[in-house]
Amino acid sequence: MRNAILLAVIAATGFSSAAIAEGKKIGVSWASFQEERWKIDEAAMVAAIEAAGDTYISADAQSSSAKQLTDIEALITQGADVLIINAWDKDAIGPAIESAANEGIPMIGYDRLIEDARTFYLTFDNKGVGSIIAETVVGVQGGGNYAIIKGDPGDPNAAFLLEGMMEVIGDDVASGKINIVGEAFSDGWKPENAQKNMEQILTANDNNVDAVLSQNDGMAGGVVAALAAQGLVIPVGGQDGDHAAINRVARGTQTVSVWKDARQLGKAAGEIAAALASGVEMSAIEGSSIFDGGEKGIEMNAILLKPTPITRETLGVAIDAGHISKEAACEGAMAGVAACE
């Protein structure tokens, strides 16, 4: 049975290891559990860690850099053999990274970049996510006044997403075909902050906004609320595959939700952590490549998974994968959504 698990782990992740460590502690520091998706990540991560014979221990920083520092120190004290860190503030946790490195503890920067060569970076291709959001919205609304609702300014993902968006719309912005009439960060990626930002952009432009590029689904929900209050329905992009967002896609109030299957990411993290705990070097993880796209250009071992855009045409993908029920996805769906008929 043990050999079967080992072979399954190797096949699923694409890395090889002489043996997967048993009885190790995998410590996970979560930035915040406010977003729907993190619980999905955690369930997949726990399953993978336990399948490898290891133990999951965790802490929730509750959106506090100071708490995350003490959380990571506590996980080290509890004997974590590997740390998976979903960073709230990549710079603020520097002392904890030093502590873990000094103890020889391998680290995985989970979904959010920790620009340090001693960490393995595991995420979806966030620059690619930004590109998909922009490509899909532009495919519906090829020009006009655009608003960009960005995530938390302290999260590198906000910059990666914007970079991907601008690669798509940059030439049209330069030519004047697309006019960016508002662009704002939303602290904590919170929907209520995104809604306020969108309300201000609408007020400043007398509601003359033709499309919105939102950097996640929670914020897209805030954007849609602000638009609805003004009787507006315009193309809105987002990401994460939140159930409410997928339903908005079916209803026609959101154009795309780029689904980063949290189950896939959590599973990969648990399996890579097991390999690192057994002594596999970061550079030996098959499927990894060198990432140097951070602000400092530091070369890091990384795996960037491929996301899936969910639109009215591809809604069935999320349903067929078991991510969301047909009932939840299709409640109040507009006519013409094939997956809901």
N, C-alpha and C positions, 0 to 999 in steps of 0.2 A: 504493500500500500504506500509505504514511504517513497519508494522509487517512482511509483506512478505520480505522486504529487510533485516530485522533483522534476520529472520529465514534462509535466504539465506547465510548471512554472517557467522552465527554460523555453518551451514552445511558445508560451503566451507572450513573453517579454523579449525574446530574441537574444538574451544574453546567455553565456555559458558559465558554469561554475562546477568545480569538482564536487562540491557539497554545499547544500544550503544549511546554514547554521540553525541548530535547534536550541530552544531554551534561552534565547536572547531577549532583551528588552528593547522595544522600539518606542522611543519617546516622540510624541507629536505635540508641537506647540501651534495651536490655532490662533490666528489673529482675532477672529470674531465669528460667532455663529449666527449673526443677524441675517445672513443671506440663506435662502432656501437650499442652495446647492451644496453647502459645506456638509450638511448631514448626509447627503448622498455620497459625497467623497469619503466621509468617515466610514460608512457602512462597508463600502468596497475595500477600503484600506484595512479595516479590522479583519475582514474575511481573509484577505490575502496574507496578513501577518500571522493569523492563527493557523492558516493552512500550512504555513512554513514551520509550525511548531514554536513560534515566538509569542511574546506577550506585548500587548498594546497598552501603553500608558500615555496619558494626555493631559493637557491643560488648555484653558480658554483665556486668552489675554483680554477679552472683552473690550477690544478697540483701544487698548492702553499700551503704549510703548514701554512704560515703566513696569507694568505687570508682566509683559512678555519677557523682559529681562530676567525678572525673578522667577518666572515660570520655567525658563530654559535652565537656569541654575538649579532649580528644584528637580527637574528631570535628570540632570547630570548627577545630582546627589542620590536620586533613586536608582542609579545604576544603569541608565540608558546606554545601550551599546551603539545605537545609531539614533540620530535626531532628524526628524522631518519637520521643517520649519516653514509655516505659512506666515510670512513676515507682515506685521502691521506697518513698521517703518524700517526699511532696510538698513539705514544708517544708525538708528538708535540702538539696534541690537548688536552692534559691533563688539562690545565687551563680552557678551555671551558667546559670540562666535569664537572669540579668542580663547575663552575658557574651555569650550568644547574641543577646539583644535589642540590646546595644550594637553588635554586628556587623551588625545588620539582618537576622538569620536568622529566617525564619518558623518557628514551632514548632507541633507537633501533640501534645497530651496524649492518649496512646493508651490507651484503656480505663480509665485511672486519672486522676482529676481532678488537674490542676495549676491551682489557682485563681488565674489571672493572665490578664488580658484580652489579653495579647500571645500567648497560645496558643489554638489551635483545639482544642476538646474533641470527640473522636470516641470513642464507646462504644456499647454497647447500653443500653437503658433499664433501669438497674440497680434503680431503685425499682420499676419494673414487674416485673422478675425476682423481687424479693422478694414482691411481691403474688401472682404466679403460683404460687410455691412454697407460700405460705400457703393460697391458695384451693384448690389441688389437695389438700393434706393435710387441710384442714378438710372438703373434700368427702367424704373417706373417714372421718375421725375428727373429728366435729363438736364435741367437748368433751373435758374431762378434763385430765390433767396433761401439759403440754407442756414440752419442753426446746428452747432455742435455742442452736445452736452457731455462733458468729460467727467471722468471719475475723480477719485481723491488725488490731490496734487502730490502726495507723498508716495504714491504707488507707481512704480516704473511701468506697470501695465498700461496706465493711462497714456504715457508717452508712446509706447509701442503701438497701441491702438490708433492713436492720432497719426503716427507715421504711416501706418497702412492705409488709413483713410485718405491722407494727402497724396499718397502715391497714385490713387485713383482719380481724385478730383483736382489735383494741383494744376494741371494744364488748363482745365476749364475755369478755375479761379483766376489764373493769370490772364486768360483771354476775356474774362468778364461774363462768360456764359453762366457761371455759378458765382453768386455773391454771398459771402459768409457774413450774415447780419448779426450774428451773436455767437459767442463761444465762451463757455464758463466751466470751471471745475466745480464738482459737487462733493463737498467734504464727506468722507466716510462712505462714498458711493450710495448715499441715502436717497430714497425716492422723494422724500419731502424736500430735500435740498435741490434736487433736480427739478422738482415742480416749481419751486420758487424761482430758480434760474430761468425756466421756460416762461413763466409768467412775466418776468422782467423783460425778456427778449421780445415777447409778444407786445407788451405795452410800448416798448421803445420803437417798435416797427409798425404800430397800428394794425397788428395782426397779420401783416403782410409777410408771412413765412410760408414757404412752399414745401419744405422737407426738413427732417431732423435726423441727424446722426447721433444716436445715444450710445454710450459705450457699454451699457449693460441693460438687462431686462428690468431690473428693479427701477432704475432711473427712467427707462422707457415708460414704465407705468406712471411715474410722476409726470412725464411729458404728456402722455395721452390724457391724463386728468386735467392738465392745464389747457390743452387744446379743446377738450370736450366742454370745459366751462365757457369757451368762446364759440362753441358750435362748429369747431373745425375738425375735419378728418383729412389728414395729409400723410404722406409716406413717413414712417418712423422705423428706424433700424435699432436693433439691440442684440445682446448675446447672453447666453447661459442656458437657454432652453428651459427657463422657468415655466411651470405649468400655466400660470396666468398669462404669460407672454404668448405661449403657443395658442391658447384660446383667443387672445387678441388677434393673432395672425388669422385664425379661422373667422373671426368676426369682421376682419378688415380694418382694424384700428392700428395694427402694427404690421409692417411689411415683411420683416424678417427677424427671426431670432437665431443667431448662430449658436448651434448646440455644441457645446464642449462636453462630451459624455463624461460626467463626473465619475461614473462607475469605472470607466476605462482608466482615468487618471489615478484614482485612488488605488485601484488594483495594481497598476504599474509601480506606484510608490511603495506599496507594501512588499512587492516582489523584489524591487531593487534594494530596498532596505535590508531584506533578508540576505541578499547576495553580499552587500557591503559588510553586514555583520559577520559573515563567514570568512571575510578576509579578501574578497574580490576587490581589486583596485578599480577606481572610478573609470580609468581609461580602458578597462577591460570589459565594460558593459557594452555588449553588442547592440547596435542600433543607435549608439550615441555619436554625437559629432561635436565639433568645437563651436561654441557660441561665444561671440565677442561683440554683441550688439548693445551692450550697456553703455552708460555714460562714460565709464572709464576705459572701455575697450579691453577689459581683462578677459583672457581666454579661459573658458570653463568647459568641462564635459557636460553635455546636455542632451536631452531628448525633447523634441517639440512635436507633440501629437497633432494630427490633422483634424480640424473641426468640421461640422456638418451644418450647412445653412437650412433652416426650416422656414419654408414659405408656404403659401396656399397650395402650390403645386407639389411640394415635398412633405407635406404634413404627415402623410402616412408613414414616413420613415421613422418618426418618433413613436408613433402608435405601434407599428410592427415590432420595434425594438423593445417594447414593454416599458418605455420611459414614461408614458402617459396613457391613460385609458381613452378609448374613442369618445366616451361620454364626456369626460373632462375636457378633452381637446375641442370637441365639436359643439358644446353647448352654445346656442345662439348663433351658430355659424351662418355666414352669408351664403347665398346661392352660388353654386359653381365650384365649391370646394370638394374635389373628387373623393377625398378620404372620408368625408362626412356624409356621403350620399349612400 
